[in-house]
C-alpha cells in the first residue's frame, strides 16, 4: 500500500459511498427472477421439486427401470469414436487410476468394474440415435434422461445459430434498472442464441410482469412442466471423458474459439427445470457461464467439472433445494460456483417457506481452485459451504449484499461455512495486462474468506492457512448505497435497521488459523495453476506443520456493525496466543475490550476506522483492466510476501506507518470525526444478539 494522496472530502453523508465495493458485485444482467414454489409439483409423477433429486444410476438407464425415456448421444459412426475414447480412459483407470478432483485419493478401477462399464457403453452404443446433445434434449420430456457417451461435443449446429437473433428481439423484458434482458420466451424460441445447449423446464404462461413484481415469492409466468425430473449425464469413467465445449479443442484452453467458430455465452442452461440432475461431465469454454441453472426447485450437480468459463463455472440463480457434490473447477474470471439470490429460507423467511429455517443450497466436497474466486454469491442466503478444498484463487470465498441488478434477497443472511480447508489463495491476476485468467471482478489477492454486508453467518471448524494477506475479512455495506431488488422480507437481525441493515451477528468460532491439518498433503502445483504448468505462489516446505495467514481475522470496524464476534479459535501454534487480528487479539481469551477484536457477541459495536475506510474506498473503484498502478492506496492487488518472513515484517511495518500517517492527516481526522458523529446519533436499543457459544 502507498499513502492515499488524493484529496477526499469526507462528509457524514458521503460515508456510505466508502464501502460500495462494486468490485465484489457481478457484472452480468439477469432477467427479473423469482423464487420457485418450494412445494413439490404434484402434476408430475413422481412429483418434481420440494427436495434435492436423487441420482439415477447408469445401470437403470440400461435396464429401463424408472420413469421416463432414455436418449443416447454418441460420437462417430456406430459410436466408434465414443468407444475408442472410453477404452483409453478404461486403460488408464485400471493401470494408473485417476482423481475425481485433486484433493481426493486416486481411484483405480478393478477389471470387473471396467468390464461392466464397457459392457454398459456397448449397449448404449447400439441405442444411440443422436450426435447432438441439444437435439436429444429437445426430443425429451418430463422424467427424461440424456446419456452422453465419451467424447468432445462442440455442438456445431448450435454454434451456427445467430446471436441477438432479430426473430427474438421482441421477447426481451425490462429489468428493475430499466435495461433489457432475454426472457424465458426468448430462450424458448431461440434456444441457441446465447446457449450451446438450452433445457426449457416449463412452458411459458403469458408475458412476464412489467414492471417486475416487488414480491419475488413464486414465479408468475411459469407454466406446466415440460422437462421436470430431467437428468443429463456422461457414461465415461470420469467427468473429463465427456466434454461439452463452447470453445476450442482441449480441456485446458481458454474460450478463444477456433477460426470462424463462434463461442457461446453459456455452455448449458437449465431454465425452471425442477428436479434437475447433472452428472459426470465437463462444461468448458463459455464467454460467461459453464452450467447455468435459474428458477429451479430441486437440483443436483454431482461430479461435474467447470473449466475455463470466463465468468462463472456454474451460476445457479433464485433456485431452491440444491446440492453441489464432488464438483471441481478452475479458470474462472469470477468464481467457480455461484449460487446467487438464493431463497430467503433463513432468518428472513416468511410463511412461503413453512419448513424454514433451513439451508436451501449446499456446496459439499468440491475442489474450487485457480480462479479469481472459488465461491461467490450476492444475496446467497441460507447457503451451506462444507467439507470443500478451496485453494489457489485470489480470494477463496466471497459472499456479499451488493445488490447487483436482478438479485432479490436483500440483505445476505444465514450462511454456514464449516469444515473446509481454505488455503494458499494467493493468486494475483492484477499485476499485468495479460494475466493467465482474465479477472472479471476485483477482489483482494491472498484472502481466504470475505463477507461484505452479511448477517447471521456462522464460520466455524475450518482450517484456514497460508493465505498471505488475510484469513478472513468482514466488511460493511451501508443501506444508503443500495437499491434492493424487490421487496425486503422482515426479520433483519441488525438492531440499527432500517437505517443500517447489514454486517451484524456474524460469528467466527472453532477455526484453526495458520495450522496445517494433520496428515494433510498439498495438491501438486500443476493442479492449482494448470494453465501455467504449475507456476505460481508456492507452498510451504515439505513436513511443515504451520503456514500462517498474513492476518488471521480482519474487521473493518464500521460504526454500525453490532454483534460480530470471534471466539474459541486457535492460531498457528494451536493456541489463542498465536492468533493474529486487525484489530488485535485480546491477550485474555473470551473477553472483549476497546481496541481488540470482540470475543463476546453482545458487547460488539464497531467504532469506525478512518484509515481502513480510505483503503476500501480506493479498492472499490476497481474496474476491469485496472492494475495496481490504478489504485495507489489499495493493498488488494499487490503480490504479498509469505508470512513470517523478513519481507513480510518489512511490509507490515511500512503499511502500519502509512496508516498512522493517514490517520493523523486532515482527511483522516475528518473521517474519524464523521464516524464519531454517526456513532453518537445511533440508538442501538436492546440488542437481540446470538450468544457467543455455538
Residue, then its C-alpha position, 0 to 999 in steps of 0.5 A: x500500500x502507498x499513502x492515499x494522496x488524493x484529496x477526499x472530502x469526507x462528509x457524514x453523508x458521503x460515508x456510505x459511498x466508502x464501502x460500495x465495493x462494486x468490485x465484489x458485485x457481478x457484472x452480468x444482467x439477469x432477467x427479473x427472477x423469482x423464487x420457485x414454489x418450494x412445494x413439490x409439483x404434484x402434476x408430475x409423477x413422481x412429483x418434481x421439486x420440494x427436495x434435492x433429486x436423487x441420482x439415477x444410476x447408469x445401470x437403470x438407464x440400461x435396464x429401463x427401470x424408472x420413469x421416463x425415456x432414455x436418449x443416447x448421444x454418441x460420437x462417430x459412426x456406430x459410436x466408434x469414436x465414443x468407444x475408442x475414447x472410453x477404452x483409453x480412459x478404461x486403460x488408464x483407470x485400471x493401470x494408473x487410476x485417476x482423481x475425481x478432483x485433486x484433493x481426493x485419493x486416486x481411484x483405480x478401477x478393478x477389471x470387473x468394474x471396467x468390464x461392466x462399464x464397457x459392457x454398459x457403453x456397448x449397449x448404449x452404443x447400439x441405442x444411440x440415435x443422436x450426435x447432438x446433445x441439444x437435439x436429444x434434449x429437445x426430443x425429451x420430456x418430463x422424467x427424461x434422461x440424456x446419456x452422453x457417451x465419451x467424447x468432445x461435443x462442440x455442438x456445431x449446429x448450435x454454434x451456427x445459430x445467430x446471436x441477438x437473433x432479430x426473430x427474438x428481439x421482441x421477447x426481451x423484458x425490462x429489468x428493475x434498472x430499466x435495461x433489457x434482458x432475454x426472457x424465458x420466451x426468448x430462450x424458448x424460441x431461440x434456444x441457441x442464441x446465447x446457449x450451446x445447449x438450452x433445457x426449457x423446464x416449463x412452458x411459458x404462461x403469458x408475458x412476464x410482469x412489467x414492471x417486475x413484481x416487488x414480491x419475488x415469492x413464486x414465479x408468475x409466468x411459469x407454466x406446466x412442466x415440460x422437462x421436470x425430473x430431467x437428468x443429463x449425464x456422461x457414461x465415461x469413467x470420469x467427468x473429463x471423458x465427456x466434454x461439452x465445449x463452447x470453445x476450442x479443442x482441449x480441456x485446458x484452453x481458454x474460450x478463444x474459439x477456433x477460426x470462424x467458430x463462434x463461442x457461446x455465452x453459456x455452455x448449458x442452461x437449465x431454465x425452471x427445470x425442477x428436479x434437475x440432475x447433472x452428472x459426470x461431465x465437463x462444461x468448458x469454454x463459455x464467454x460467461x457461464x459453464x452450467x447455468x441453472x435459474x428458477x429451479x426447485x430441486x437440483x443436483x450437480x454431482x461430479x461435474x467439472x467447470x473449466x475455463x468459463x470466463x465468468x462463472x463455472x456454474x451460476x445457479x440463480x433464485x433456485x431452491x433445494x440444491x446440492x453441489x457434490x464432488x464438483x471441481x473447477x478452475x479458470x474462472x474470471x469470477x468464481x467457480x460456483x455461484x449460487x446467487x439470490x438464493x431463497x430467503x429460507x433463513x432468518x428472513x423467511x416468511x410463511x412461503x417457506x413453512x419448513x424454514x429455517x433451513x439451508x436451501x443450497x449446499x456446496x459439499x466436497x468440491x475442489x474450487x481452485x485457480x480462479x479469481x474466486x472459488x465461491x461467490x454469491x450476492x444475496x446467497x442466503x441460507x447457503x451451506x459451504x462444507x467439507x470443500x478444498x478451496x485453494x489457489x484463487x485470489x480470494x477463496x470465498x466471497x459472499x456479499x449484499x451488493x445488490x447487483x441488478x436482478x438479485x432479490x434477497x436483500x440483505x445476505x443472511x444465514x450462511x454456514x461455512x464449516x469444515x473446509x480447508x481454505x488455503x494458499x489463495x494467493x493468486x494475483x491476476x492484477x499485476x499485468x495486462x495479460x494475466x493467465x485468467x482474465x479477472x472479471x471482478x476485483x477482489x483482494x489477492x491472498x484472502x481466504x474468506x470475505x463477507x461484505x454486508x452479511x448477517x447471521x453467518x456462522x464460520x466455524x471448524x475450518x482450517x484456514x492457512x497460508x493465505x498471505x494477506x488475510x484469513x478472513x475479512x468482514x466488511x460493511x455495506x451501508x443501506x444508503x448505497x443500495x437499491x434492493x431488488x424487490x421487496x425486503x422480507x422482515x426479520x433483519x437481525x441488525x438492531x440499527x435497521x432500517x437505517x443500517x441493515x447489514x454486517x451484524x451477528x456474524x460469528x467466527x468460532x472453532x477455526x484453526x488459523x495458520x495450522x496445517x491439518x494433520x496428515x494433510x498433503x498439498x495438491x501438486x502445483x500443476x493442479x492449482x495453476x494448470x494453465x501455467x504448468x504449475x507456476x505460481x505462489x508456492x507452498x510451504x516446505x515439505x513436513x511443515x506443520x504451520x503456514x500462517x495467514x498474513x492476518x488471521x481475522x480482519x474487521x473493518x470496524x464500521x460504526x454500525x456493525x453490532x454483534x460480530x464476534x470471534x471466539x474459541x479459535x486457535x492460531x498457528x501454534x494451536x493456541x489463542x496466543x498465536x492468533x493474529x487480528x486487525x484489530x488485535x487479539x485480546x491477550x485474555x481469551x473470551x473477553x472483549x475490550x476497546x481496541x481488540x477484536x470482540x470475543x463476546x457477541x453482545x458487547x460488539x459495536x464497531x467504532x469506525x476506522x478512518x484509515x481502513x475506510x480510505x483503503x476500501x474506498x480506493x479498492x472499490x473503484x476497481x474496474x476491469x483492466x485496472x492494475x495496481x498502478x490504478x489504485x495507489x492506496x489499495x493493498x488488494x492487488x499487490x503480490x504479498x510476501x509469505x508470512x513470517x518472513x523478513x519481507x513480510x515484517x518489512x511490509x507490515x511495518x511500512x503499511x502500519x506507518x502509512x496508516x498512522x500517517x493517514x490517520x493523523x492527516x486532515x482527511x483522516x481526522x475528518x473521517x474519524x470525526x464523521x464516524x464519531x458523529x454517526x456513532x453518537x446519533x445511533x440508538x442501538x436499543x436492546x440488542x437481540x444478539x446470538x450468544x457467543x457459544x455455538 
